[in-house]
Amino acid sequence: MTAPIPGSEVFSSRPVDPEALSRAVGAKVPLHTVTQEQIDAVDPLTYEVIRHRLWSVTDEMGEALKRMSGSPIVTDANDFDFAVSDEVGQEVQVGLYNTMLVGAVDLAIYWTLQNRSDNPGIVEGDMFLCNDPWVGGGLH
């Protein structure tokens, strides 16, 4: 038998419906929209060019991090990762390092949108750092 930890329900962040999150945050933070017609209008060649460019960007992110890091955990063990996400936290492209670590990146974005869009608010240029394991950051 498991007993819930009192207060832990505020950290429950799965599943998150991206459309419901967009509606809840949309009035406070201007979000972009893409229609199904716009998606269908992307030709296969353009799709592949964009897909490969995003892969290249994440590959370069990893190589830059390895060059800057002095930690053998990063430079030798590749114990890091990152993701490019859309504005509601769904991963568009993940790095090819320790992909297990990317599994919680969306949680940090969901939590930030749900808990910071109203107070203090989110404006263009803002950056949020998260290393709290309860909301998707700092897994170890």
C-alpha positions in Angstrom: 0.0 0.0 0.0 1.3 3.4 -0.9 0.4 6.6 0.9 0.5 9.9 -1.1 2.8 12.5 0.2 0.6 15.5 1.4 1.0 18.3 -1.0 2.4 16.2 -3.8 -0.7 16.7 -5.9 0.5 20.1 -6.9 3.4 18.5 -8.6 1.3 16.1 -10.7 1.8 17.3 -14.2 1.0 14.4 -16.5 -0.9 14.2 -18.6 -1.1 17.7 -19.9 -3.4 18.5 -22.8 -1.5 21.0 -24.9 -4.6 22.6 -26.3 -6.0 23.0 -22.7 -2.7 24.5 -21.6 -2.7 26.9 -24.6 -6.2 28.0 -23.8 -5.4 28.5 -20.1 -2.2 30.4 -20.8 -3.1 32.1 -24.1 -4.8 35.1 -22.5 -1.7 35.9 -20.5 1.1 34.8 -22.9 0.6 35.3 -26.6 1.1 31.8 -28.2 1.3 31.0 -31.9 -1.1 28.7 -33.6 -0.7 26.4 -36.5 -3.7 25.1 -38.4 -4.1 21.6 -39.8 -4.3 23.3 -43.3 -0.8 24.9 -42.7 0.6 21.5 -41.6 -0.9 19.8 -44.6 0.6 22.4 -46.9 4.2 21.6 -46.0 5.6 19.6 -48.9 7.8 16.6 -48.1 11.0 18.3 -49.3 10.6 21.3 -47.0 9.7 18.9 -44.1 12.9 17.0 -44.6 15.0 20.1 -44.9 13.6 21.5 -41.6 13.8 18.1 -39.9 17.5 17.7 -40.8 18.3 21.3 -39.8 16.7 20.8 -36.4 18.8 17.6 -36.0 21.9 19.6 -37.0 21.1 22.3 -34.4 20.8 19.8 -31.6 24.0 18.0 -32.7 25.8 21.4 -32.6 24.3 22.2 -29.2 25.8 19.0 -27.8 29.2 19.5 -29.4 29.4 23.1 -28.0 28.4 21.9 -24.5 31.1 19.2 -24.6 33.7 21.8 -25.7 32.8 24.2 -23.0 32.4 21.7 -20.2 35.3 20.7 -17.9 33.4 17.8 -16.5 34.3 14.3 -17.6 30.7 13.4 -17.0 29.8 15.6 -19.9 32.9 15.2 -22.1 33.4 11.5 -21.8 30.2 9.9 -20.4 27.8 12.1 -22.5 25.5 12.3 -19.4 23.5 15.3 -20.6 20.9 16.1 -23.1 18.6 18.9 -24.3 15.5 19.4 -26.4 14.0 21.9 -28.8 10.4 22.3 -27.9 7.4 24.2 -29.1 6.0 26.9 -26.9 3.8 24.6 -24.8 6.6 22.1 -24.1 6.1 19.3 -26.7 9.5 18.2 -27.9 10.2 18.9 -31.6 13.8 17.5 -31.6 15.9 15.9 -28.9 19.6 15.6 -28.6 21.2 12.2 -29.1 23.2 12.0 -25.9 21.5 10.6 -22.8 18.0 10.7 -24.2 16.5 9.4 -20.9 17.1 12.8 -19.4 14.9 14.5 -22.0 11.8 12.7 -20.7 11.1 15.4 -18.1 12.0 18.5 -20.0 8.4 19.0 -21.0 7.3 18.9 -17.4 9.5 21.9 -16.5 7.9 23.8 -19.4 4.3 22.8 -18.4 4.9 23.8 -14.8 6.5 27.1 -15.8 3.6 28.0 -18.0 1.0 26.9 -15.5 2.6 28.6 -12.5 4.5 31.6 -13.9 2.4 33.0 -16.8 0.2 34.8 -14.3 2.7 35.8 -11.6 5.2 37.2 -12.4 4.1 36.9 -16.0 6.1 35.8 -19.1 7.2 38.3 -21.7 9.4 38.1 -24.7 13.1 37.6 -23.8 12.4 35.9 -20.4 14.4 32.9 -19.5 13.5 30.4 -16.8 16.1 28.0 -15.2 14.8 24.9 -13.5 16.7 22.4 -11.5 13.8 21.3 -9.2 13.2 17.5 -9.7 9.6 17.9 -8.6 8.8 19.9 -11.7 10.9 18.3 -14.3 14.4 19.8 -13.9 17.6 18.5 -12.3 16.9 14.8 -12.6 20.0 13.9 -10.6 
